C-alpha cells in the first residue's frame, strides 16, 4: 500500500504503518500537551495510543494465523488511524472457515481482556473496581492503565462483533447465513443489514455524536464494497481463461526499441506487450515500463533493457478468478497465456470486465427471449 512503511515482521507477516497513523500520534501528543502543558502527560497519551494499536495488531494476527491454518496467506497487516487491516490473499470459501477466521480476532481481545482482568485482581484483590470505566486515558499509574487496557479490549470486541461489514460481525453473519443459503444471497442480506446499521449510526450521529457519522460512512461503504466483490466473484465463477483472454494481440522482440513500443501503443488499443523471440516468451513490457524507460534511457533503448522477466503466466484451462488473485499478488497488469511455451493469448482485468458485461447482456437477452416465447409479450 502506498505511503506505508514496514515496521516489523511477525510470524512471517509484514506489518506496515500508514503515514496518517504517524499524524494521528502527533495529534494525540499535541492534544494532551495542550490539555495539561506537561510533556510527560503528552508522552503518556502517545504511549497509550501505541499500546492500543499493538492490541489491534494482535487482533489482526488472530485473523491471519487462523486463515493460515486453512491454507490462506496474508499479504500484510496495515495500521491506519481507523484501525488495522489484515489483507488476506482470499476469503475462505467454506462458511465454517470464514466463521472461524472472523471470530479469531475478537477472540484475541477476549483473552487479553481476561489477562488484564486477572492482573488487576491479583494486584488489588478487588476485581470489582476494574469494571469502573477509566478516569483518564493519560493516567500514569499501573492500575489505571490496566483498567484502560481492559476496557479497550471490551470495546474492540463489542464494536467488531456488530453485524455489519467490514466489521468481523458482518462476516460472522454472512458465514452463518451461507450455511443455509447461496453465498451471494447471504452476502446481500448481510450487506443490507450492515447498511441499515449505518443509517442508524448516521441518525445517532446527527442527534448525539458527530463521530458516529464517520462510522456510518465507513460501515455503508464497507457493506457496498463487500457486496460488489461477492457479485464479481459470482460473475467469474467457472469461467476458464480461454473464454476471456485476448487472442488478437501484438508482440515485441527484445531487439525492438522503446520508440517502436511507443508507436505500437499509439497505433492500436494494446498497452502491454509480451516480448517473444523464436516463439518463446521472454518477458512482458507494460505501458508504465515504456514511459519510465523513455524518460530514463531514451527512445533508442532496447525493449530487453526495461521489460519484466518475472511476470506470471497462466494456462488457458485455469479459472479466471484464480488468475486474477495471483495478478493482484504479483502486481502484473497483464498475464501471458501459454501452452507448451507458446503464447496463445493475454489476460487483463479490463478484458475480463468486458467479457462479464457482454455475458450479462447476452443473459438478459436470453431471458427476454424466453419470456417472449412463453407469454407472447415483453416484460
C-alpha positions as CSV (number, residue, x, y, z in Angstrom):
1,X,0.0,0.0,0.0
2,X,1.3,3.4,-0.9
3,X,2.6,5.8,1.7
4,X,3.3,3.0,4.2
5,X,6.4,1.8,5.9
6,X,7.2,-1.6,7.2
7,X,7.9,-1.6,10.9
8,X,8.0,-5.3,11.8
9,X,7.6,-8.8,10.6
10,X,5.7,-11.2,12.9
11,X,5.1,-14.9,12.1
12,X,6.3,-14.3,8.5
13,X,3.8,-11.4,8.0
14,X,4.9,-7.9,7.3
15,X,3.4,-5.1,9.5
16,X,3.1,-1.7,7.8
17,X,2.1,1.6,9.2
18,X,0.4,4.2,7.1
19,X,1.8,7.8,7.3
20,X,-1.5,9.0,8.5
21,X,-1.0,6.9,11.6
22,X,2.1,9.0,12.4
23,X,0.0,12.1,12.0
24,X,-2.5,10.6,14.5
25,X,0.2,10.0,17.1
26,X,1.4,13.6,16.6
27,X,-2.2,14.9,17.0
28,X,-2.7,12.9,20.2
29,X,0.5,14.2,21.7
30,X,-0.3,17.8,20.9
31,X,-3.9,17.5,22.3
32,X,-2.6,16.0,25.6
33,X,0.1,18.6,25.9
34,X,-2.3,21.5,25.3
35,X,-4.7,19.9,27.9
36,X,-2.0,19.7,30.6
37,X,1.0,21.6,29.4
38,X,3.1,18.6,30.6
39,X,5.4,16.7,28.3
40,X,5.1,13.6,30.4
41,X,1.3,13.5,30.0
42,X,1.7,14.1,26.2
43,X,4.2,11.2,26.0
44,X,1.8,9.0,28.1
45,X,-1.0,9.8,25.7
46,X,1.1,8.7,22.7
47,X,2.3,5.6,24.5
48,X,-1.3,4.5,25.3
49,X,-2.2,5.0,21.6
50,X,0.8,2.8,20.6
51,X,-0.5,0.2,23.1
52,X,-3.9,0.4,21.6
53,X,-2.6,-0.3,18.1
54,X,-0.4,-3.0,19.4
55,X,-3.6,-4.7,20.6
56,X,-5.0,-4.1,17.1
57,X,-2.0,-5.9,15.6
58,X,-2.6,-8.9,17.8
59,X,-6.3,-8.8,16.8
60,X,-5.3,-8.9,13.1
61,X,-2.8,-11.6,13.7
62,X,-5.6,-13.7,15.1
63,X,-7.3,-13.4,11.8
64,X,-4.1,-14.0,9.8
65,X,-2.9,-17.1,11.7
66,X,-6.3,-18.7,11.7
67,X,-6.5,-18.1,7.9
68,X,-3.1,-19.7,7.6
69,X,-4.5,-22.9,9.1
70,X,-6.8,-23.1,6.1
71,X,-4.0,-22.5,3.6
72,X,-4.8,-18.8,3.1
73,X,-1.8,-16.5,3.0
74,X,-1.9,-13.0,4.5
75,X,-0.1,-10.4,2.3
76,X,0.4,-8.0,5.1
77,X,-1.1,-6.1,8.0
78,X,-1.5,-2.3,7.7
79,X,-2.1,0.1,10.6
80,X,-4.4,3.0,9.7
81,X,-5.9,5.7,12.0
82,X,-9.2,3.8,11.9
83,X,-7.6,0.5,12.9
84,X,-5.8,-2.4,11.3
85,X,-6.4,-4.3,8.1
86,X,-5.1,-7.9,7.6
87,X,-5.1,-8.3,3.8
88,X,-5.8,-11.9,3.2
89,X,-5.0,-13.5,-0.1
90,X,-8.6,-14.6,-0.5
91,X,-11.7,-15.0,1.6
92,X,-12.3,-18.6,2.9
93,X,-14.7,-20.4,0.6
94,X,-16.3,-22.6,3.2
95,X,-18.7,-20.8,5.6
96,X,-17.3,-22.6,8.7
97,X,-13.8,-21.5,7.8
98,X,-14.9,-17.9,7.3
99,X,-16.7,-18.0,10.6
100,X,-13.6,-19.2,12.5
101,X,-11.3,-16.6,10.8
102,X,-13.8,-13.8,11.6
103,X,-14.1,-14.7,15.3
104,X,-10.4,-15.3,15.8
105,X,-9.7,-11.5,16.0
106,X,-12.3,-10.7,18.7
107,X,-11.3,-14.0,20.5
108,X,-7.8,-12.5,20.9
109,X,-9.3,-9.4,22.5
110,X,-11.4,-11.6,24.9
111,X,-8.2,-13.4,26.0
112,X,-6.4,-10.1,26.5
113,X,-9.3,-8.7,28.5
114,X,-9.3,-11.7,30.8
115,X,-5.5,-11.4,31.3
116,X,-5.8,-7.7,32.3
117,X,-8.7,-8.6,34.5
118,X,-6.7,-11.3,36.2
119,X,-3.7,-8.9,36.6
120,X,-5.8,-6.2,38.1
121,X,-7.5,-8.7,40.5
122,X,-4.1,-10.1,41.6
123,X,-2.7,-6.7,42.4
124,X,-5.7,-5.1,44.1
125,X,-7.6,-8.1,45.5
126,X,-10.8,-6.4,44.3
127,X,-11.7,-7.2,40.7
128,X,-14.9,-5.2,41.0
129,X,-13.1,-1.9,40.7
130,X,-11.9,-2.9,37.2
131,X,-15.5,-2.7,36.0
132,X,-15.5,1.1,36.7
133,X,-14.7,3.0,33.5
134,X,-11.2,4.5,33.4
135,X,-11.0,8.1,34.7
136,X,-8.5,9.3,32.1
137,X,-6.6,7.8,29.2
138,X,-3.4,9.6,30.3
139,X,-3.3,8.4,33.9
140,X,0.2,7.1,34.6
141,X,-0.4,4.6,37.4
142,X,-0.3,0.9,36.6
143,X,-3.8,0.1,37.9
144,X,-5.4,2.8,35.8
145,X,-3.5,1.6,32.7
146,X,-4.7,-2.0,33.4
147,X,-8.3,-0.8,33.7
148,X,-7.9,1.2,30.5
149,X,-6.5,-1.8,28.6
150,X,-9.3,-4.0,29.8
151,X,-11.9,-1.6,28.6
152,X,-10.1,-1.1,25.2
153,X,-10.4,-4.8,24.6
154,X,-14.0,-5.0,25.7
155,X,-14.9,-2.1,23.3
156,X,-13.0,-3.7,20.4
157,X,-14.9,-7.0,20.9
158,X,-18.3,-5.2,21.0
159,X,-17.6,-2.9,18.1
160,X,-16.0,-5.6,15.9
161,X,-18.9,-8.1,16.5
162,X,-21.5,-5.6,15.2
163,X,-23.3,-7.5,12.3
164,X,-22.1,-5.1,9.7
165,X,-19.4,-5.2,7.0
166,X,-16.5,-4.5,7.2
167,X,-16.5,-5.5,10.9
168,X,-16.0,-9.1,11.9
169,X,-19.6,-9.4,12.9
170,X,-20.7,-8.8,9.4
171,X,-18.5,-11.8,8.2
172,X,-19.8,-13.9,11.0
173,X,-23.4,-13.1,10.0
174,X,-22.6,-13.9,6.3
175,X,-20.9,-17.2,7.3
176,X,-23.9,-18.3,9.4
177,X,-26.4,-17.3,6.6
178,X,-24.2,-19.1,4.0
179,X,-24.6,-22.3,5.8
180,X,-28.2,-22.4,4.8
181,X,-28.4,-20.5,1.5
182,X,-26.4,-19.3,-1.5
183,X,-23.2,-17.4,-0.7
184,X,-24.2,-14.4,-2.9
185,X,-27.6,-14.1,-1.3
186,X,-26.1,-14.4,2.2
187,X,-23.7,-11.5,1.3
188,X,-26.6,-9.4,0.0
189,X,-28.6,-9.9,3.2
190,X,-25.6,-9.2,5.5
191,X,-24.8,-6.1,3.4
192,X,-28.3,-4.8,3.7
193,X,-28.3,-5.3,7.4
194,X,-25.0,-3.5,7.7
195,X,-26.2,-0.6,5.7
196,X,-29.3,-0.4,7.9
197,X,-27.0,-0.2,10.9
198,X,-25.1,2.6,9.0
199,X,-28.3,4.6,8.7
200,X,-28.9,4.1,12.4
201,X,-25.4,5.3,13.2
202,X,-25.9,8.3,11.0
203,X,-29.1,9.3,12.8
204,X,-27.5,8.9,16.2
205,X,-24.5,10.9,14.9
206,X,-26.8,13.8,13.9
207,X,-28.5,13.7,17.3
208,X,-25.7,13.0,19.7
209,X,-22.1,12.5,18.5
210,X,-20.7,13.6,15.1
211,X,-18.1,10.9,15.3
212,X,-20.8,8.3,14.6
213,X,-21.4,9.9,11.2
214,X,-17.9,8.9,10.2
215,X,-18.5,5.3,11.5
216,X,-21.8,5.3,9.5
217,X,-20.0,6.2,6.3
218,X,-17.3,3.6,7.0
219,X,-19.9,0.9,7.5
220,X,-22.0,1.9,4.5
221,X,-19.0,1.9,2.1
222,X,-17.7,-1.4,3.6
223,X,-21.0,-3.1,3.1
224,X,-21.3,-1.9,-0.5
225,X,-17.7,-3.0,-1.4
226,X,-18.2,-6.4,0.1
227,X,-21.4,-7.0,-1.8
228,X,-19.7,-5.7,-5.1
229,X,-16.8,-8.1,-4.5
230,X,-19.1,-11.0,-4.0
231,X,-21.1,-10.2,-7.1
232,X,-17.9,-10.0,-9.1
233,X,-16.7,-13.4,-7.7
234,X,-20.0,-14.9,-8.6
235,X,-19.8,-13.5,-12.1
236,X,-16.3,-15.0,-12.5
237,X,-17.2,-18.4,-11.2
238,X,-16.4,-21.2,-13.6
239,X,-15.0,-19.1,-16.4
240,X,-11.8,-20.5,-17.9
241,X,-9.0,-18.2,-19.0
242,X,-9.5,-19.4,-22.6
243,X,-13.0,-17.7,-22.7
244,X,-11.9,-14.3,-21.6
245,X,-8.4,-13.9,-22.9
246,X,-7.3,-11.6,-25.8
247,X,-6.3,-13.7,-28.8
248,X,-5.6,-10.8,-31.3
249,X,-2.5,-9.2,-29.9
250,X,0.8,-7.8,-30.9
251,X,4.2,-8.9,-29.6
252,X,7.6,-7.2,-29.5
253,X,11.1,-8.6,-29.8
254,X,13.8,-7.9,-27.3
255,X,15.8,-6.0,-30.0
256,X,12.9,-3.6,-30.7
257,X,13.4,-0.1,-29.3
258,X,11.2,1.8,-26.8
259,X,10.3,4.1,-29.7
260,X,8.9,1.1,-31.6
261,X,6.9,0.2,-28.5
262,X,5.6,3.7,-28.1
263,X,4.5,3.7,-31.8
264,X,2.7,0.3,-31.2
265,X,0.7,1.9,-28.3
266,X,-0.3,4.9,-30.4
267,X,-1.2,2.7,-33.4
268,X,-3.7,0.5,-31.6
269,X,-5.6,-0.5,-28.4
270,X,-2.8,-2.5,-26.8
271,X,-0.8,-1.0,-23.9
272,X,1.1,-4.0,-22.6
273,X,3.2,-6.3,-24.8
274,X,4.6,-9.8,-24.5
275,X,8.3,-10.0,-25.6
276,X,8.9,-13.0,-27.7
277,X,11.9,-14.4,-29.5
278,X,11.9,-17.6,-31.7
279,X,8.4,-18.3,-30.5
280,X,9.4,-18.3,-26.8
281,X,8.1,-15.8,-24.2
282,X,11.0,-13.9,-22.6
283,X,9.1,-11.2,-20.7
284,X,6.4,-8.5,-20.6
285,X,6.7,-4.8,-21.4
286,X,4.0,-2.7,-19.8
287,X,3.0,0.8,-20.6
288,X,4.4,2.1,-17.3
289,X,7.8,0.3,-18.2
290,X,7.7,2.1,-21.6
291,X,7.1,5.5,-20.1
292,X,9.7,5.0,-17.4
293,X,12.2,3.7,-20.0
294,X,11.7,6.6,-22.4
295,X,12.3,9.1,-19.6
296,X,15.3,7.4,-18.1
297,X,17.0,5.7,-21.1
298,X,15.6,7.5,-24.2
299,X,13.7,6.2,-27.2
300,X,16.6,4.1,-28.7
301,X,16.9,1.9,-25.6
302,X,16.0,-1.7,-26.3
303,X,12.9,-3.4,-25.0
304,X,15.2,-6.0,-23.3
305,X,16.6,-3.3,-21.1
306,X,13.3,-2.5,-19.3
307,X,11.0,-5.5,-19.8
308,X,9.8,-7.5,-16.8
309,X,11.2,-11.1,-16.7
310,X,9.4,-12.2,-13.6
311,X,5.7,-11.7,-14.6
312,X,3.5,-14.7,-14.1
313,X,1.9,-16.8,-16.9
314,X,-1.3,-18.7,-17.0
315,X,-2.8,-21.7,-18.7
316,X,-5.9,-21.4,-20.8
317,X,-7.5,-24.1,-18.7
318,X,-7.2,-22.2,-15.4
319,X,-10.1,-20.4,-13.9
320,X,-10.2,-16.6,-14.3
321,X,-10.9,-16.0,-10.7
322,X,-7.7,-17.8,-9.6
323,X,-5.5,-16.0,-12.1
324,X,-6.9,-12.6,-11.1
325,X,-6.0,-13.3,-7.5
326,X,-2.4,-14.2,-8.5
327,X,-2.3,-11.0,-10.6
328,X,-3.1,-8.9,-7.5
329,X,-0.3,-10.6,-5.6
330,X,2.3,-10.3,-8.3
331,X,1.2,-6.7,-9.3
332,X,1.2,-7.5,-13.0
333,X,-1.3,-5.7,-15.2
334,X,-1.3,-8.4,-17.9
335,X,-0.8,-12.2,-17.9
336,X,0.5,-14.1,-21.0
337,X,-1.4,-17.3,-21.6
338,X,1.0,-20.0,-22.5
339,X,0.6,-23.6,-23.9
340,X,3.9,-25.6,-24.1
341,X,6.0,-22.5,-24.1
342,X,4.0,-20.8,-26.9
343,X,1.9,-17.7,-26.1
344,X,-1.7,-18.1,-27.2
345,X,-3.3,-15.1,-25.5
346,X,-3.3,-12.3,-23.0
347,X,-5.4,-11.8,-19.9
348,X,-6.1,-8.4,-18.4
349,X,-8.6,-7.2,-15.8
350,X,-10.1,-4.8,-18.4
351,X,-10.8,-7.6,-20.8
352,X,-12.3,-9.8,-18.1
353,X,-14.6,-6.9,-17.2
354,X,-15.7,-6.5,-20.8
355,X,-16.3,-10.3,-21.0
356,X,-18.6,-10.1,-17.9
357,X,-20.6,-7.2,-19.4
358,X,-21.1,-9.0,-22.7
359,X,-22.1,-12.2,-20.9
360,X,-24.6,-10.4,-18.7
361,X,-26.1,-8.6,-21.8
362,X,-26.5,-12.0,-23.5
363,X,-28.1,-13.5,-20.4
364,X,-30.6,-10.6,-20.3
365,X,-31.4,-11.1,-24.0
366,X,-31.9,-14.8,-23.4
367,X,-34.3,-14.2,-20.5
368,X,-36.3,-11.7,-22.5
369,X,-36.5,-14.2,-25.4
370,X,-37.6,-17.0,-23.1
371,X,-40.2,-14.7,-21.6
372,X,-41.5,-13.7,-25.0
373,X,-41.6,-17.3,-26.1
374,X,-43.7,-18.3,-23.1
375,X,-46.1,-15.3,-23.0
376,X,-46.0,-13.7,-26.4
377,X,-45.1,-10.3,-25.0
378,X,-42.2,-8.4,-23.3
379,X,-41.8,-8.0,-19.6
